Amino acid sequence: MNFADEIFELRELQRLEGHADRVWGLAWKPATGADGVPAVLASCSGDKTVRVWEQSPLTGSFQCKAVLEETHNRTVRSCAWSPSGKLLATASFDATTAIWEDIGGDFACISTLEGHENEVKSVSWNASGSLLATCGRDKSVWIWEVLPHNEFDCVSVLQGHTQDVKMVQWHPTMDILFSCSYDNTIKIWAEDGDNDDWHCVQTLNESNSGHTSTVWALSFNATGDKMVSCSDDLTIKIWGSDIMRMQSGDGNAPWKHLSTLSGYHDRTIFSVHWSRDGIIASGAADDAIRLFVESEDHLVDGPSYKLLLKKEKAHEMDVNAVQWSSMEVNRRLASASDDGTVKIWEFAASSAHKKLQL
Amino acid sequence: MVSGLINANPVVYEKKERRSRSTPTHVDEYAVELIDQLEIFDHIRDIKDPEHPYSLEELKVISEDAIEVDDKRSYVRVTFTPTVEHCSMATVIGLCLRVKLMRSLPPRYKVDIRVAPGTHATEAAVNKQLNDKERVAAALENPNLVDMVDECLAPSYG
């Protein structure tokens, strides 16, 4: 995709209201929003609920189809669909992670994962849906195996972070887990071939050009050879690894710092998400959303990234989450905010610019 | 006798005289009134110290001069001075300041709360915690902590 010659805009399609408190997290349901399947989005909130929004095939607008409530009794911080889209996992400050099954539009809580001492802050499924990871304020990262009959078995409790863990995220193709923390680091966890034991294989910290304050989120590009992270230090960092070496299974394909984007957001950057076609979206406490792409003019020492678009006042308050739809065809971005709303945006070439070209 | 208090004998200062905010000579009722230092100070001066029957103003934990406000940018920074360097109440005081301003200011406001440089043994740690909104949100779901905060805030709703 060449972004060099056109001017783009982020057009607000809809503002979803319903949550009674700040909205923390978002998750597009996989394989929805194309081929006649209506787009489905889940959002979770400080109001202790999760809302499931579905796009109407007739009007194109999103409506709330389900409210998942009376299960978590504190903030729901994070939500994630299983790769098949059949299950939704929700992580809560109430120390539990709930697993919900979509039964013909009705969501039933089929399992509750207990074990964290206190607030669970993030949940992530691996690519095949066979593993689930959670993390929390107790500084630990838990890996759960998905067994038949809605059973979830904890296979590992990973200690290593020295402060609360903000987010866990599986690599998009390999069973390698990434976690980022209030201790300013990103840790990479892999399984030992021999004894099924998980351990930390790399720590990205200040000494290898990492962040200097809380790392809030991370995301991968489509091929999985690059990762983006965002932080309270007001920077966004791009990391790269040798995907061939990673896949060859000899284990140690280290991640290296490639680029730092600074001077864009002027308050904490809470969320970053890489689209399937290469656009990095970031959302921050400055109420703005920014989009970045790899720049054409490569530097000698690696790729460089440029600001593609800046949406000031995307929300009335902090932007906590930005999430691209996994469908390449529609280029849709969702954002969630302290203002209690979710917004759906369309990324497109600017119509004003098109007119000039005629 | 060992006192259970962190600072058993704090210095208590006189309260500043309350000045009313300057009244303009001709009143334009449509003019937008800017939020200034004094308004911010008025919101927080009567917050009670978590372990003493005195206000944060009386203990000089906060002062008008330690408030920065930029209404155009919707930004406030309050710098507070714990009474002793090892004050374990610093995070509670900071939480009280944040909650009071959250409840009093328009939602567009961005608020930073900081310990005055050199006044606390774990300054960086306290600042980081007070400005991590996820930690603040979690703290405010803890009933014991909320009771403590509400008790400190009660006198400030004059």
Interface residues (C-beta under 8 A of the other chain):
Chain A: R22 G46 R74 T75 R77 F93 N118 E119 K121 R137 D164 K166 Y182 S213 T214 D232 R267 T268 A285 D286 E316 M317 D318 D338 D339
Chain B: P107 R108 K110 K128 N131 D132 K133 E134 R135 A137 A138 E141
